[in-house]
Amino acid sequence: MPLTEPTLYSLHRKFVDFDELAEEAHQWDLDLFQHGRGAFRGELMQLGIGNVHISEARFCRPLLQKGTPPLGLRTIAVPAHPKVHFSWRGMSVSGNDLMVFPRGGELAATSNVDFHVYTCSFPENLLTSVNDEFSVTELDDLRGDASVLHCRASAIQPVRQCLGQLSAIVRNDNDNADQFPDKTLLNLAKRELPARLLTAIATAHTSCSPKPTRKRELALLRAERYVKQYASEDITVRDICRAAQVSQRTLEYSFVERFGLAPKAFLIAYRLHATRRELRMANPTETKVADVGNRWGFWHMGQFAASYRKHFGELPSETLRRVSAS
C-alpha cells in the first residue's frame, strides 16, 4: 500500500487471504508468509488521524511477518491480551510486553495461532508534547537500548483499554468515516493513548526473555535468504546447512524453535507459498496449475494438490479461480 495515504481513514475488514490483508493494510509495507497449515482467517482494524496510525490485527494461523511500519514515525506494538505469545526480532514476547520499534527498524515477527496485537505509530513532535504535558521522560531515555519492555499488568491494562475504545469506535462507525474525527477520538488517539503508553514504559523494565544466540540468529538469517533465492531449484537440507554455516542438528533446532517446522518442512512450505503467490497473479485463461507447480519443484500433481490443500485450505485451482473472480 503506498505511503501517501490521506491523513484521515478507517478500516475494519475480515480476510480469508493473508496476501490480500497485506495489500489492504494502510501505511504498512507487509510481507506475510503462512508457515502453519489450514485455511487463513484474519481481521484488521486501522485508524489514521493526522499523523497517528493505529492498527489491530488478529490472525488464526502461524505467520512469518516481515516489512516496515509507517515511515518517519515511532511505532510501539501492544499485545491485545495477556495470553499472547510470539517471537519479535528474535526475542520471545509475552502478553505484558511492549515492543518499541527502533528508528528505521523493520518488522520481524513469528506469530502463533492466537496472534492478536495493536500497533501505534506517532510523530516525534506529538510524543514530545505529551512528554511535556504529563512530565514524562523522553521515549528513548525511558527504554534505553531495549526494544522489548516488560510491564506490570496494572500499567499495561489502561493502554489496552484505550486501544479497545478506539477499536470499538472504528468498528461501530466504519460506515460513517466522513464523521471522523470527533473530539473523543482526537483526545484518545493524540493525547490519552500516547500518555498511557509512555507512563507504562516509564514503569517497565527490560524483558528478561533471553535473546537467541548470535550463532542461531545468523544461521536462520542465512538459511532464509538461501531458501528464498534457490527454492525453485533442486536444493536439499544439506545445501541449506552449508549456506547457514551450521550443522544439521543446529539448523533443525533453530527452525523448530522459531517456526515449529524442520528445515525440510519449511522449504516445502516456502515452495507452496511461492506457488500460491504466482497463482494469485496469474491469468486463469492462460495458466496451468501444473506448470506453476513444476516451476517450484512439484512434479506429482496429486500429492502437490493434497499438500497445497492441507496447507491453505483450498486447492491450487481454487486459488486461481477465486482470485480471478474477485
C-alpha positions as a Markdown table, in Angstrom:
| # | Residue | x | y | z |
|---|---|---|---|---|
| 1 | Met | 0.0 | 0.0 | 0.0 |
| 2 | Pro | 1.5 | 3.4 | -1.0 |
| 3 | Leu | 2.5 | 5.5 | 1.9 |
| 4 | Thr | 0.9 | 8.7 | 0.6 |
| 5 | Glu | -2.4 | 8.0 | 2.2 |
| 6 | Pro | -4.9 | 10.7 | 3.3 |
| 7 | Thr | -4.3 | 11.5 | 7.0 |
| 8 | Leu | -7.9 | 10.5 | 7.8 |
| 9 | Tyr | -9.1 | 7.0 | 7.2 |
| 10 | Ser | -10.6 | 4.0 | 9.0 |
| 11 | Leu | -10.7 | 0.3 | 8.0 |
| 12 | His | -12.3 | -2.8 | 9.5 |
| 13 | Arg | -12.3 | -6.0 | 7.5 |
| 14 | Lys | -12.1 | -9.7 | 7.8 |
| 15 | Phe | -9.9 | -11.6 | 5.4 |
| 16 | Val | -9.5 | -15.2 | 4.1 |
| 17 | Asp | -6.3 | -14.3 | 2.2 |
| 18 | Phe | -3.2 | -13.1 | 4.1 |
| 19 | Asp | -1.7 | -11.6 | 0.9 |
| 20 | Glu | -4.9 | -9.5 | 0.4 |
| 21 | Leu | -4.7 | -8.4 | 4.0 |
| 22 | Ala | -1.1 | -7.3 | 3.5 |
| 23 | Glu | -2.1 | -5.4 | 0.3 |
| 24 | Glu | -5.0 | -3.6 | 2.0 |
| 25 | Ala | -3.1 | -2.5 | 5.1 |
| 26 | His | -2.7 | 1.3 | 5.2 |
| 27 | Gln | 0.8 | 2.7 | 5.8 |
| 28 | Trp | 2.5 | -0.7 | 6.5 |
| 29 | Asp | 4.5 | -2.5 | 3.9 |
| 30 | Leu | 3.9 | -6.1 | 4.8 |
| 31 | Asp | 5.2 | -9.5 | 3.6 |
| 32 | Leu | 3.3 | -12.4 | 5.3 |
| 33 | Phe | 4.3 | -16.0 | 5.0 |
| 34 | Gln | 2.0 | -18.7 | 6.4 |
| 35 | His | 4.1 | -21.5 | 7.8 |
| 36 | Gly | 1.3 | -23.3 | 9.6 |
| 37 | Arg | -1.4 | -25.4 | 8.0 |
| 38 | Gly | -5.0 | -24.6 | 7.5 |
| 39 | Ala | -7.3 | -22.0 | 5.9 |
| 40 | Phe | -6.3 | -18.5 | 6.9 |
| 41 | Arg | -8.7 | -16.2 | 8.8 |
| 42 | Gly | -7.7 | -12.7 | 9.8 |
| 43 | Glu | -9.1 | -9.4 | 10.9 |
| 44 | Leu | -7.7 | -5.9 | 10.5 |
| 45 | Met | -8.8 | -2.7 | 12.1 |
| 46 | Gln | -7.0 | 0.5 | 11.2 |
| 47 | Leu | -7.4 | 4.2 | 12.1 |
| 48 | Gly | -5.4 | 7.1 | 10.7 |
| 49 | Ile | -6.0 | 10.5 | 12.2 |
| 50 | Gly | -3.5 | 13.3 | 11.5 |
| 51 | Asn | -0.1 | 11.5 | 11.6 |
| 52 | Val | -1.3 | 9.0 | 14.2 |
| 53 | His | -1.8 | 5.5 | 12.8 |
| 54 | Ile | -3.4 | 2.7 | 14.9 |
| 55 | Ser | -3.9 | -0.9 | 13.9 |
| 56 | Glu | -5.4 | -4.0 | 15.5 |
| 57 | Ala | -4.7 | -7.4 | 13.8 |
| 58 | Arg | -5.9 | -10.9 | 14.6 |
| 59 | Phe | -4.6 | -14.0 | 12.7 |
| 60 | Cys | -5.7 | -17.6 | 13.2 |
| 61 | Arg | -2.6 | -19.2 | 11.5 |
| 62 | Pro | 1.1 | -19.0 | 12.3 |
| 63 | Leu | 2.7 | -16.4 | 10.1 |
| 64 | Leu | 6.2 | -15.1 | 9.5 |
| 65 | Gln | 5.7 | -11.3 | 9.4 |
| 66 | Lys | 8.2 | -9.0 | 7.7 |
| 67 | Gly | 8.0 | -5.5 | 6.4 |
| 68 | Thr | 8.2 | -1.9 | 7.5 |
| 69 | Pro | 6.0 | 0.2 | 9.8 |
| 70 | Pro | 4.7 | 3.7 | 8.9 |
| 71 | Leu | 7.7 | 5.7 | 7.7 |
| 72 | Gly | 9.0 | 8.6 | 9.8 |
| 73 | Leu | 7.0 | 7.7 | 12.9 |
| 74 | Arg | 7.8 | 5.9 | 16.2 |
| 75 | Thr | 5.9 | 2.6 | 16.4 |
| 76 | Ile | 5.0 | 0.6 | 19.5 |
| 77 | Ala | 3.3 | -2.8 | 19.5 |
| 78 | Val | 1.0 | -3.9 | 22.3 |
| 79 | Pro | -0.3 | -7.5 | 22.8 |
| 80 | Ala | -4.1 | -7.3 | 22.9 |
| 81 | His | -4.4 | -9.7 | 25.9 |
| 82 | Pro | -2.0 | -11.3 | 28.5 |
| 83 | Lys | -2.0 | -14.8 | 26.9 |
| 84 | Val | -0.5 | -13.7 | 23.6 |
| 85 | His | 2.9 | -15.2 | 22.9 |
| 86 | Phe | 5.1 | -14.8 | 19.8 |
| 87 | Ser | 8.6 | -14.1 | 18.6 |
| 88 | Trp | 9.6 | -10.5 | 17.8 |
| 89 | Arg | 13.0 | -9.5 | 16.4 |
| 90 | Gly | 14.4 | -12.8 | 17.7 |
| 91 | Met | 13.0 | -12.4 | 21.2 |
| 92 | Ser | 10.2 | -14.2 | 22.9 |
| 93 | Val | 7.3 | -11.9 | 23.7 |
| 94 | Ser | 4.5 | -12.4 | 26.2 |
| 95 | Gly | 1.2 | -10.6 | 26.8 |
| 96 | Asn | 2.6 | -7.9 | 29.2 |
| 97 | Asp | 5.5 | -6.9 | 27.0 |
| 98 | Leu | 5.6 | -3.7 | 24.9 |
| 99 | Met | 7.7 | -3.7 | 21.7 |
| 100 | Val | 9.3 | -0.4 | 20.7 |
| 101 | Phe | 10.5 | -0.3 | 17.1 |
| 102 | Pro | 13.9 | 1.3 | 16.8 |
| 103 | Arg | 14.1 | 4.2 | 14.4 |
| 104 | Gly | 14.1 | 2.7 | 11.0 |
| 105 | Gly | 13.6 | -0.8 | 12.5 |
| 106 | Glu | 11.7 | -3.3 | 10.4 |
| 107 | Leu | 9.0 | -5.7 | 11.3 |
| 108 | Ala | 10.3 | -9.2 | 12.0 |
| 109 | Ala | 7.9 | -11.4 | 13.9 |
| 110 | Thr | 6.8 | -15.1 | 14.0 |
| 111 | Ser | 3.3 | -15.4 | 15.3 |
| 112 | Asn | 1.2 | -18.3 | 16.5 |
| 113 | Val | -2.4 | -19.2 | 16.1 |
| 114 | Asp | -3.6 | -16.9 | 18.8 |
| 115 | Phe | -1.9 | -13.7 | 17.4 |
| 116 | His | -3.8 | -10.5 | 18.4 |
| 117 | Val | -1.9 | -7.3 | 18.7 |
| 118 | Tyr | -2.3 | -3.5 | 18.4 |
| 119 | Thr | 0.3 | -1.2 | 16.9 |
| 120 | Cys | 0.5 | 2.6 | 17.4 |
| 121 | Ser | 2.6 | 5.0 | 15.3 |
| 122 | Phe | 3.2 | 8.6 | 16.4 |
| 123 | Pro | 5.2 | 11.5 | 15.1 |
| 124 | Glu | 8.1 | 12.6 | 17.3 |
| 125 | Asn | 6.7 | 16.0 | 18.0 |
| 126 | Leu | 3.5 | 14.6 | 19.4 |
| 127 | Leu | 5.4 | 12.4 | 21.8 |
| 128 | Thr | 7.5 | 15.4 | 22.8 |
| 129 | Ser | 4.4 | 17.5 | 23.6 |
| 130 | Val | 2.9 | 14.6 | 25.6 |
| 131 | Asn | 6.2 | 14.3 | 27.5 |
| 132 | Asp | 6.0 | 18.0 | 28.4 |
| 133 | Glu | 2.3 | 17.9 | 29.3 |
| 134 | Phe | 2.5 | 14.9 | 31.6 |
| 135 | Ser | 6.1 | 15.4 | 32.8 |
| 136 | Val | 7.1 | 12.0 | 31.3 |
| 137 | Thr | 10.7 | 11.3 | 30.2 |
| 138 | Glu | 11.5 | 11.0 | 26.5 |
| 139 | Leu | 10.8 | 7.6 | 24.9 |
| 140 | Asp | 14.4 | 6.7 | 24.1 |
| 141 | Asp | 15.5 | 7.8 | 27.6 |
| 142 | Leu | 12.8 | 5.6 | 29.1 |
| 143 | Arg | 13.7 | 2.5 | 27.2 |
| 144 | Gly | 17.4 | 2.8 | 26.8 |
| 145 | Asp | 18.5 | 0.4 | 24.1 |
| 146 | Ala | 15.8 | -2.1 | 24.9 |
| 147 | Ser | 13.2 | -3.0 | 22.2 |
| 148 | Val | 11.1 | -5.3 | 24.4 |
| 149 | Leu | 9.9 | -3.9 | 27.7 |
| 150 | His | 8.1 | -5.9 | 30.4 |
| 151 | Cys | 5.3 | -4.0 | 32.1 |
| 152 | Arg | 3.2 | -4.6 | 35.2 |
| 153 | Ala | -0.3 | -5.8 | 34.3 |
| 154 | Ser | -1.7 | -2.7 | 36.1 |
| 155 | Ala | 0.4 | -0.4 | 33.9 |
| 156 | Ile | -0.4 | -2.0 | 30.5 |
| 157 | Gln | -4.1 | -2.6 | 31.1 |
| 158 | Pro | -5.0 | 1.2 | 30.8 |
| 159 | Val | -3.2 | 1.1 | 27.4 |
| 160 | Arg | -5.3 | -1.8 | 26.2 |
| 161 | Gln | -8.5 | -0.1 | 27.5 |
| 162 | Cys | -7.7 | 3.0 | 25.4 |
| 163 | Leu | -6.9 | 0.9 | 22.3 |
| 164 | Gly | -10.1 | -1.1 | 22.8 |
| 165 | Gln | -12.1 | 2.1 | 22.9 |
| 166 | Leu | -10.5 | 3.3 | 19.7 |
| 167 | Ser | -11.1 | 0.0 | 18.1 |
| 168 | Ala | -14.8 | 0.0 | 19.2 |
| 169 | Ile | -15.3 | 3.4 | 17.7 |
| 170 | Val | -13.9 | 2.3 | 14.3 |
| 171 | Arg | -15.9 | -1.0 | 14.3 |
| 172 | Asn | -19.2 | 0.9 | 15.1 |
| 173 | Asp | -18.6 | 3.9 | 12.9 |
| 174 | Asn | -16.6 | 2.5 | 10.0 |
| 175 | Asp | -19.6 | 3.1 | 7.6 |
| 176 | Asn | -19.7 | 6.7 | 8.7 |
| 177 | Ala | -16.0 | 7.6 | 8.3 |
| 178 | Asp | -16.9 | 11.0 | 7.0 |
| 179 | Gln | -18.0 | 11.9 | 10.6 |
| 180 | Phe | -14.4 | 11.4 | 11.8 |
| 181 | Pro | -12.7 | 12.9 | 13.7 |
| 182 | Asp | -14.8 | 13.8 | 16.8 |
| 183 | Lys | -13.4 | 15.2 | 20.0 |
| 184 | Thr | -13.4 | 11.9 | 21.8 |
| 185 | Leu | -11.5 | 10.2 | 19.0 |
| 186 | Leu | -9.0 | 13.0 | 18.8 |
| 187 | Asn | -8.4 | 13.1 | 22.6 |
| 188 | Leu | -8.0 | 9.3 | 22.8 |
| 189 | Ala | -5.6 | 9.0 | 19.8 |
| 190 | Lys | -3.5 | 12.0 | 20.2 |
| 191 | Arg | -3.4 | 12.6 | 24.0 |
| 192 | Glu | -4.7 | 9.7 | 26.2 |
| 193 | Leu | -3.1 | 6.8 | 24.3 |
| 194 | Pro | 0.5 | 8.2 | 24.0 |
| 195 | Ala | 0.3 | 9.4 | 27.6 |
| 196 | Arg | -0.7 | 5.9 | 28.8 |
| 197 | Leu | 1.9 | 4.2 | 26.7 |
| 198 | Leu | 4.7 | 6.5 | 28.0 |
| 199 | Thr | 3.5 | 6.0 | 31.5 |
| 200 | Ala | 3.6 | 2.2 | 31.1 |
| 201 | Ile | 7.1 | 2.4 | 29.6 |
| 202 | Ala | 8.3 | 4.5 | 32.5 |
| 203 | Thr | 7.4 | 1.7 | 34.9 |
| 204 | Ala | 8.7 | -1.1 | 32.7 |
| 205 | His | 11.9 | -3.0 | 32.7 |
| 206 | Thr | 13.9 | -4.8 | 30.0 |
| 207 | Ser | 12.2 | -8.1 | 29.3 |
| 208 | Cys | 14.1 | -11.0 | 30.9 |
| 209 | Ser | 13.4 | -13.2 | 27.9 |
| 210 | Pro | 16.7 | -14.5 | 26.7 |
| 211 | Lys | 17.9 | -13.5 | 23.3 |
| 212 | Pro | 18.7 | -16.4 | 20.9 |
| 213 | Thr | 22.4 | -16.9 | 20.5 |
| 214 | Arg | 24.0 | -14.9 | 17.7 |
| 215 | Lys | 25.0 | -18.1 | 16.0 |
| 216 | Arg | 21.4 | -19.3 | 15.7 |
| 217 | Glu | 20.1 | -15.9 | 14.6 |
| 218 | Leu | 22.8 | -15.7 | 11.9 |
| 219 | Ala | 22.1 | -19.3 | 10.8 |
| 220 | Leu | 18.4 | -18.6 | 10.5 |
| 221 | Leu | 19.0 | -15.4 | 8.5 |
| 222 | Arg | 21.4 | -17.2 | 6.1 |
| 223 | Ala | 19.1 | -20.2 | 5.7 |
| 224 | Glu | 16.0 | -18.0 | 5.0 |
| 225 | Arg | 17.9 | -16.0 | 2.4 |
| 226 | Tyr | 19.2 | -19.2 | 0.7 |
| 227 | Val | 15.7 | -20.7 | 0.6 |
| 228 | Lys | 14.3 | -17.5 | -0.8 |
| 229 | Gln | 16.9 | -17.4 | -3.5 |
| 230 | Tyr | 17.1 | -21.0 | -4.5 |
| 231 | Ala | 13.7 | -22.5 | -3.6 |
| 232 | Ser | 12.8 | -23.1 | -7.2 |
| 233 | Glu | 15.9 | -25.2 | -7.7 |
| 234 | Asp | 16.7 | -28.8 | -6.6 |
| 235 | Ile | 18.2 | -27.9 | -3.2 |
| 236 | Thr | 18.4 | -30.1 | -0.1 |
| 237 | Val | 18.6 | -29.6 | 3.7 |
| 238 | Arg | 22.3 | -30.3 | 3.4 |
| 239 | Asp | 22.6 | -27.4 | 1.0 |
| 240 | Ile | 20.8 | -25.2 | 3.4 |
| 241 | Cys | 23.1 | -26.2 | 6.2 |
| 242 | Arg | 26.1 | -25.3 | 4.2 |
| 243 | Ala | 24.6 | -21.9 | 3.4 |
| 244 | Ala | 23.7 | -21.4 | 7.0 |
| 245 | Gln | 27.2 | -22.5 | 8.1 |
| 246 | Val | 25.9 | -24.7 | 10.9 |
| 247 | Ser | 25.4 | -28.4 | 11.5 |
| 248 | Gln | 22.1 | -30.1 | 10.6 |
| 249 | Arg | 21.4 | -30.6 | 14.3 |
| 250 | Thr | 21.8 | -26.9 | 15.0 |
| 251 | Leu | 19.7 | -25.9 | 12.0 |
| 252 | Glu | 16.9 | -28.3 | 12.9 |
| 253 | Tyr | 16.8 | -26.9 | 16.5 |
| 254 | Ser | 16.8 | -23.3 | 15.3 |
| 255 | Phe | 14.0 | -23.9 | 12.8 |
| 256 | Val | 11.8 | -25.9 | 15.1 |
| 257 | Glu | 12.3 | -23.3 | 17.9 |
| 258 | Arg | 11.4 | -20.3 | 15.6 |
| 259 | Phe | 8.8 | -21.8 | 13.2 |
| 260 | Gly | 7.7 | -25.1 | 14.7 |
| 261 | Leu | 9.0 | -26.7 | 11.4 |
| 262 | Ala | 12.0 | -28.7 | 10.5 |
| 263 | Pro | 14.1 | -27.1 | 7.6 |
| 264 | Lys | 12.7 | -29.6 | 5.0 |
| 265 | Ala | 9.1 | -28.8 | 6.0 |
| 266 | Phe | 9.9 | -25.1 | 5.9 |
| 267 | Leu | 11.3 | -25.4 | 2.4 |
| 268 | Ile | 8.2 | -27.2 | 1.2 |
| 269 | Ala | 6.0 | -24.5 | 2.9 |
| 270 | Tyr | 8.0 | -21.8 | 1.2 |
| 271 | Arg | 7.6 | -23.5 | -2.2 |
| 272 | Leu | 3.8 | -23.9 | -1.6 |
| 273 | His | 3.7 | -20.2 | -0.6 |
| 274 | Ala | 5.6 | -19.1 | -3.8 |
| 275 | Thr | 3.3 | -21.2 | -5.9 |
| 276 | Arg | 0.3 | -19.6 | -4.3 |
| 277 | Arg | 1.5 | -16.1 | -5.0 |
| 278 | Glu | 2.2 | -16.9 | -8.6 |
| 279 | Leu | -1.3 | -18.4 | -9.0 |
| 280 | Arg | -2.8 | -15.2 | -7.4 |
| 281 | Met | -1.1 | -13.1 | -10.0 |
| 282 | Ala | -1.8 | -15.3 | -13.0 |
| 283 | Asn | -4.3 | -15.1 | -15.8 |
| 284 | Pro | -6.5 | -18.2 | -15.3 |
| 285 | Thr | -7.3 | -18.5 | -19.0 |
| 286 | Glu | -3.6 | -18.7 | -19.8 |
| 287 | Thr | -2.2 | -20.5 | -16.8 |
| 288 | Lys | -2.0 | -24.2 | -16.0 |
| 289 | Val | -1.6 | -25.2 | -12.3 |
| 290 | Ala | 0.8 | -28.0 | -13.3 |
| 291 | Asp | 3.2 | -25.6 | -15.0 |
| 292 | Val | 3.3 | -23.3 | -11.9 |
| 293 | Gly | 3.8 | -26.3 | -9.6 |
| 294 | Asn | 6.6 | -27.7 | -11.7 |
| 295 | Arg | 8.4 | -24.4 | -11.6 |
| 296 | Trp | 8.5 | -24.7 | -7.8 |
| 297 | Gly | 9.6 | -28.3 | -7.7 |
| 298 | Phe | 6.3 | -30.1 | -7.5 |
| 299 | Trp | 6.1 | -32.9 | -10.1 |
| 300 | His | 3.4 | -35.2 | -8.7 |
| 301 | Met | 0.3 | -33.2 | -9.1 |
| 302 | Gly | -1.9 | -35.4 | -6.9 |
| 303 | Gln | 0.5 | -35.1 | -4.0 |
| 304 | Phe | 1.0 | -31.4 | -4.7 |
| 305 | Ala | -2.7 | -30.7 | -4.7 |
| 306 | Ala | -3.2 | -32.6 | -1.4 |
| 307 | Ser | -0.2 | -30.7 | 0.3 |
| 308 | Tyr | -1.5 | -27.4 | -1.0 |
| 309 | Arg | -5.0 | -28.0 | 0.3 |
| 310 | Lys | -3.7 | -29.1 | 3.6 |
| 311 | His | -1.6 | -26.0 | 3.9 |
| 312 | Phe | -4.0 | -23.4 | 2.7 |
| 313 | Gly | -7.5 | -25.0 | 3.0 |
| 314 | Glu | -8.1 | -24.9 | -0.7 |
| 315 | Leu | -6.9 | -26.5 | -3.9 |
| 316 | Pro | -4.5 | -24.6 | -6.2 |
| 317 | Ser | -7.1 | -24.5 | -8.9 |
| 318 | Glu | -9.5 | -22.8 | -6.4 |
| 319 | Thr | -6.9 | -20.2 | -5.6 |
| 320 | Leu | -6.6 | -19.4 | -9.3 |
| 321 | Arg | -10.4 | -19.2 | -9.8 |
| 322 | Arg | -11.1 | -17.3 | -6.6 |
| 323 | Val | -8.6 | -14.5 | -7.2 |
| 324 | Ser | -9.6 | -14.1 | -10.8 |
| 325 | Ala | -13.2 | -13.8 | -9.8 |
| 326 | Ser | -12.5 | -11.1 | -7.1 |
